[in-house]
Amino acid sequence: MVDLMLAGHSHGGQIRLPGVTHFFLPDMGRKYIHGLFDLHGMQLYVNRGLGTVHLPFRFLCRPEITLLTLRRA
């Protein structure tokens, strides 16, 4: 069993409107947009990344560089 999966970035939606939605997600990035998720005991972390898709800017979706510290159980 895998305990932790680190996923490629999704741009976090790149443009986010409060209470509405996120825009410009990659096709495979619509379910797990950004952050840490528990998938039946496995931890999945999806990073927002630094770049953009389609439009050269972000709105209410800060770029992200993640630093993880792994420790034995």
N, C-alpha and C positions, 0 to 999 in steps of 0.2 A: 504494500500500500504506500502511496505517496502522501506525505504529511503537508507539503507546501508546494504550490505551483506558482511561479512568477510568470505573468502573462505580458505579452507585448503591449504597447500603449494604444489607447483608444482616442487620444486627443481630448478625452473627457467631454466630448460634445462640442468643444471649441467655442460655441456661442450658446449661452444659457440665459433664458429669460425667467425670472422668478415666477413660480406658480404655473408656468406654461410647459416648457420642455427644453431639450437640448437639440442641437442641430449638428450636421456634418460629422456623423459617426461612420466609421468604416462598417462595411456590411456585417462582419463577424463581431462587431463590438457593441451591439445594441442591447444585449441582456446584462452584461457586466461592464458598466461604463467606466467606473474608477473606484478604487478603494479595496478593502478587505472583505472577502465573502467566505462563509462556511458552506462547503458543499459536501454534506454527509460525512463530516469529520475531517475533510481535507480543507486546508486554508488556501484560498486563491487570492492573489494580489494583482490588481490591474493598475498600471501607472498611467497618468494623463499625458505624459511625454512633454516635449518642448516645442514641437513644431505645429504646423497647421495643415489643413486639407482644403482645397478649393479656394478659400479666401485667405489672404495673408495676415489675419489678425485673430485675436481671441476677445471674447466679451464675457465677463463674470466667470471665467474659467482659467485660473492661473496655471501656467506651465509648472511641471513638477519634476524634480529629481528626487528619487527616494533612496534613503540610506536604511538598510535593514541590518539588524544585529541578530544573528542566529545563535541560540544557546541550546545545549542538550537538555532534554527533559529531566 
